[in-house]
Amino acid sequence: MTYQRFEDLPVWREAAKLYEVADDFLDGAPPRLRSAFRNQFERAVLSVSNNIAEGFERGTTNELLSFLYIARGSAGEVRSMLCLLERRPWMKDFKSQISDLKSLAESCSRQLRAWADSLQNSEIKGQRHLNQKERERLESRERAEAFQKTLLNMLPTTHPLRREAEARGQI
C-alpha cells in the first residue's frame, strides 16, 4: 500500500496516540515529577511522530531511513524514562498508565523497525529519484509479480512450485 500523507501512516497514528496518552498522563502526574523531567519526556514523545512526519516528507529513502531511526530512538527514550518512573515508590498509583505508555512506545518502535527493514531492502531510492521511466519499470515489475502470484495460486496445493512459493512467503 502506498501512502500519500504521513497522517495516514499506521505508525504515525500510533505515535499520535502515544502523544495523546502521554499528555493525559502528564496532566494527572504528581507535582513531585520535576519540570525538567516532564519537559524532556514531552519532547521525546513529540519527537516520535515529528520525525516520522519529517522523514516521510523528505525526498529520498536514505533521508526517510535516518528520520525513522531517530523516531525509533525517541521511542526508546520514552520507554527508558517510563522505566525510571516505574522504579519510584511515589509513582506506584500510576503503574497501569506507565505500562500502557510503554506498550504504545514499544509498538511504535516495532513498526518503525519493520518499516526501516523493508526500506533497506527496497530498490526504490525515493520520490526525488522517481522519474517516469523508473515508475513504469516498477509498475511493470509489480504487474509481473501479481501475475506470477495469480498463476501460483491456480496450481494444486500439492504442486512443488506452489509449495516452494508458499515456503518463501510469496503466496
C-alpha positions in Angstrom: 0.0 0.0 0.0 1.2 3.5 -0.9 0.5 6.3 1.5 0.2 9.9 0.2 0.2 11.6 3.6 2.1 10.9 6.8 -1.2 11.3 8.7 -2.4 8.1 7.1 0.6 6.0 8.2 -0.4 3.5 10.9 2.9 4.2 12.7 2.3 7.9 12.7 -1.2 7.3 14.1 0.2 5.1 16.8 2.8 7.9 17.6 0.0 10.4 17.8 -1.9 8.2 20.2 1.3 7.9 22.2 1.4 11.7 22.5 -2.3 11.9 23.5 -1.9 9.3 26.2 1.3 10.9 27.4 -0.3 14.3 27.6 -3.1 12.9 29.7 -0.6 11.1 31.9 1.4 14.4 32.5 -1.9 16.2 33.3 -2.5 13.8 36.2 1.0 13.2 37.3 2.0 14.2 40.8 3.6 17.7 41.2 6.7 15.9 42.5 7.5 15.0 38.9 10.1 17.6 38.1 9.6 20.1 35.3 12.9 19.1 33.7 11.7 15.5 33.5 8.3 16.5 32.2 9.9 18.7 29.6 12.3 16.0 28.3 9.6 13.4 28.4 7.2 15.5 26.3 10.0 16.4 23.8 10.9 12.7 23.4 7.2 11.8 22.9 6.7 14.5 20.3 9.9 13.5 18.6 8.5 10.1 17.6 5.6 11.5 15.5 7.5 14.6 14.3 10.4 12.5 12.9 8.1 10.1 11.2 6.4 13.1 9.5 9.7 14.9 8.6 11.2 11.7 7.2 8.1 11.0 5.1 8.2 14.5 3.6 11.8 14.1 2.6 12.7 13.2 -1.0 14.9 10.1 -0.6 14.7 6.7 1.0 18.0 7.4 2.8 16.7 10.5 4.4 13.5 8.7 5.4 15.5 5.9 7.0 17.6 8.4 9.0 14.4 10.0 10.5 12.8 6.6 11.2 15.8 5.7 13.2 15.7 9.0 15.1 12.0 8.4 15.8 12.8 4.9 17.0 15.5 6.2 19.3 13.0 8.7 20.7 10.5 5.8 21.4 13.4 4.1 23.3 14.0 7.3 25.2 10.3 7.4 26.2 10.4 3.8 27.4 13.6 4.5 29.4 12.0 7.4 31.1 8.9 5.4 31.9 11.1 2.6 33.3 12.8 5.1 35.6 9.4 6.4 36.8 8.2 2.9 37.4 11.1 2.4 39.9 10.0 5.4 42.0 7.7 4.4 45.0 5.7 7.6 44.8 4.6 6.6 41.3 3.0 3.3 42.3 -0.5 4.6 41.7 0.5 5.3 38.0 1.8 1.8 37.2 -1.1 1.0 34.9 -0.7 4.2 32.9 3.0 3.7 32.7 2.5 0.2 31.4 0.1 1.4 28.7 2.5 4.1 27.6 5.4 1.6 27.5 3.3 -0.6 25.3 2.5 2.2 22.9 6.1 3.2 22.7 7.1 -0.4 22.0 4.5 -0.7 19.3 5.9 2.4 17.6 9.4 1.0 17.9 8.4 -2.3 16.3 6.6 -0.7 13.5 9.4 1.7 12.8 11.9 -1.2 12.8 9.8 -3.2 10.3 9.4 -0.2 8.0 13.1 0.5 8.1 13.9 -3.1 7.4 11.6 -3.1 4.3 13.1 0.2 3.1 16.7 -1.1 3.4 15.8 -4.0 1.1 14.0 -1.8 -1.4 15.3 -0.8 -4.8 13.3 2.5 -4.6 15.7 5.4 -3.9 12.8 7.8 -3.1 10.4 10.2 -4.6 13.1 12.6 -5.7 14.6 9.8 -7.9 11.3 8.5 -9.2 11.1 9.7 -12.9 8.6 8.4 -15.4 10.9 5.6 -16.7 11.5 4.4 -13.2 7.8 4.5 -12.4 7.0 2.4 -15.5 9.7 -0.1 -14.6 8.4 -0.5 -11.0 4.8 -0.8 -12.2 5.7 -3.4 -14.8 7.6 -5.4 -12.1 4.6 -5.2 -9.8 2.2 -6.4 -12.5 4.6 -9.3 -13.3 4.8 -10.3 -9.6 1.0 -10.1 -9.3 0.5 -12.3 -12.4 3.0 -14.8 -11.1 1.2 -14.9 -7.8 -2.1 -15.5 -9.6 -0.6 -18.4 -11.6 0.9 -20.0 -8.5 -2.5 -19.8 -6.7 -4.1 -21.7 -9.6 -1.7 -24.6 -9.1 -2.9 -27.5 -6.9 -1.8 -27.2 -3.3 0.4 -30.3 -3.8 2.3 -28.9 -6.8 6.0 -28.4 -6.0 6.2 -24.9 -7.4 3.3 -23.8 -5.2 4.7 -25.4 -2.1 8.1 -23.7 -2.8 6.4 -20.3 -3.3 4.4 -20.8 0.0 7.6 -21.7 1.8 9.2 -18.5 0.6 6.2 -16.5 1.6 5.3 -15.5 -2.0 1.7 -16.6 -1.7 
